[in-house]
């Protein structure tokens, strides 16, 4: 009787640990597969932010702050944040 219980217990243990181990390794993204983020100043004070080859939006410097504008076309983009640094403005745009 004890022998049957021990076999059932050992038969379940590898399945649980193996499944958890494989699921955990799939949760981590490979940074080599992530699209590149590019920030290019297209006009003085206006930066285009692209993810891969697609324009996400623009960051406009207004003198004392950076304004994040979401949209692929500058004229129709919508303000989503105002920050004090370009780096933060780009992050806020990518999270919008």
C-alpha positions as a Markdown table, in Angstrom:
| # | Residue | x | y | z |
|---|---|---|---|---|
| 1 | Unk | 0.0 | 0.0 | 0.0 |
| 2 | Unk | 2.8 | 2.4 | 0.8 |
| 3 | Unk | 4.5 | 1.4 | -2.4 |
| 4 | Unk | 1.5 | 2.4 | -4.6 |
| 5 | Unk | 1.3 | 5.8 | -2.8 |
| 6 | Unk | 5.0 | 6.5 | -3.4 |
| 7 | Unk | 4.7 | 5.7 | -7.1 |
| 8 | Unk | 1.7 | 8.0 | -7.6 |
| 9 | Unk | 3.5 | 10.8 | -5.8 |
| 10 | Unk | 6.7 | 10.5 | -7.9 |
| 11 | Unk | 4.7 | 10.2 | -11.1 |
| 12 | Unk | 3.0 | 13.6 | -10.4 |
| 13 | Unk | 6.1 | 15.4 | -9.2 |
| 14 | Unk | 8.0 | 15.6 | -12.5 |
| 15 | Unk | 4.9 | 16.7 | -14.4 |
| 16 | Unk | 4.3 | 19.6 | -12.1 |
| 17 | Unk | 7.9 | 20.7 | -11.9 |
| 18 | Unk | 8.4 | 20.2 | -15.7 |
| 19 | Unk | 5.3 | 22.2 | -16.6 |
| 20 | Unk | 6.2 | 25.1 | -14.2 |
| 21 | Unk | 9.8 | 25.2 | -15.5 |
| 22 | Unk | 8.7 | 25.4 | -19.1 |
| 23 | Unk | 6.0 | 28.0 | -18.5 |
| 24 | Unk | 8.5 | 30.1 | -16.6 |
| 25 | Unk | 11.0 | 30.2 | -19.4 |
| 26 | Unk | 8.3 | 31.3 | -21.9 |
| 27 | Unk | 7.3 | 34.3 | -19.8 |
| 28 | Unk | 10.6 | 36.1 | -20.4 |
| 29 | Unk | 10.8 | 38.1 | -23.7 |
| 30 | Unk | 13.9 | 37.8 | -25.8 |
| 31 | Unk | 15.2 | 41.4 | -26.2 |
| 32 | Unk | 16.7 | 40.5 | -29.6 |
| 33 | Unk | 13.1 | 40.0 | -30.9 |
| 34 | Unk | 11.8 | 43.3 | -29.5 |
| 35 | Unk | 11.3 | 46.1 | -32.1 |
| 36 | Unk | 13.8 | 48.9 | -32.0 |
| 37 | Unk | 12.7 | 52.3 | -30.7 |
| 38 | Unk | 14.0 | 55.3 | -32.6 |
| 39 | Unk | 13.8 | 59.0 | -31.7 |
| 40 | Unk | 14.7 | 61.4 | -34.5 |
| 41 | Unk | 14.5 | 65.2 | -34.5 |
| 42 | Unk | 12.7 | 65.9 | -37.8 |
| 43 | Unk | 12.2 | 69.6 | -37.3 |
| 44 | Unk | 13.9 | 71.8 | -34.7 |
| 45 | Unk | 12.0 | 71.0 | -31.4 |
| 46 | Unk | 10.0 | 68.1 | -32.8 |
| 47 | Unk | 11.0 | 64.5 | -32.5 |
| 48 | Unk | 9.4 | 61.5 | -34.3 |
| 49 | Unk | 9.1 | 58.4 | -32.1 |
| 50 | Unk | 9.0 | 55.1 | -34.0 |
| 51 | Unk | 8.7 | 51.5 | -32.8 |
| 52 | Unk | 10.2 | 49.2 | -35.4 |
| 53 | Unk | 9.2 | 50.9 | -38.7 |
| 54 | Unk | 5.9 | 52.4 | -37.5 |
| 55 | Unk | 5.6 | 56.0 | -36.2 |
| 56 | Unk | 4.0 | 55.9 | -32.8 |
| 57 | Unk | 3.9 | 59.7 | -32.3 |
| 58 | Unk | 5.9 | 62.9 | -31.7 |
| 59 | Unk | 7.5 | 64.8 | -28.9 |
| 60 | Unk | 7.4 | 68.6 | -29.2 |
| 61 | Unk | 9.7 | 70.8 | -27.0 |
| 62 | Unk | 7.8 | 73.9 | -26.0 |
| 63 | Unk | 10.5 | 75.8 | -24.1 |
| 64 | Unk | 10.1 | 74.5 | -20.6 |
| 65 | Unk | 8.6 | 71.0 | -21.2 |
| 66 | Unk | 8.2 | 68.2 | -23.6 |
| 67 | Unk | 4.7 | 67.4 | -25.0 |
| 68 | Unk | 4.0 | 63.8 | -26.1 |
| 69 | Unk | 1.7 | 63.6 | -29.1 |
| 70 | Unk | 0.2 | 60.2 | -30.0 |
| 71 | Unk | -0.5 | 59.5 | -33.7 |
| 72 | Unk | 1.2 | 58.6 | -36.9 |
| 73 | Unk | 0.6 | 62.0 | -38.5 |
| 74 | Unk | 1.8 | 65.1 | -36.7 |
| 75 | Unk | -1.1 | 67.4 | -37.7 |
| 76 | Unk | -3.7 | 65.0 | -36.3 |
| 77 | Unk | -1.8 | 63.6 | -33.3 |
| 78 | Unk | -3.3 | 64.0 | -29.8 |
| 79 | Unk | -1.5 | 65.1 | -26.6 |
| 80 | Unk | -1.1 | 62.4 | -24.0 |
| 81 | Unk | 1.5 | 63.8 | -21.6 |
| 82 | Unk | 3.6 | 66.8 | -20.6 |
| 83 | Unk | 7.0 | 66.0 | -19.0 |
| 84 | Unk | 10.3 | 67.7 | -18.1 |
| 85 | Unk | 12.6 | 65.4 | -20.0 |
| 86 | Unk | 12.7 | 63.9 | -23.5 |
| 87 | Unk | 13.3 | 60.4 | -22.2 |
| 88 | Unk | 10.2 | 60.5 | -20.0 |
| 89 | Unk | 8.1 | 62.0 | -22.8 |
| 90 | Unk | 9.1 | 59.1 | -25.1 |
| 91 | Unk | 8.3 | 56.5 | -22.4 |
| 92 | Unk | 4.9 | 58.1 | -21.7 |
| 93 | Unk | 4.2 | 58.1 | -25.5 |
| 94 | Unk | 5.0 | 54.4 | -25.8 |
| 95 | Unk | 2.8 | 53.5 | -22.8 |
| 96 | Unk | -0.2 | 55.5 | -24.1 |
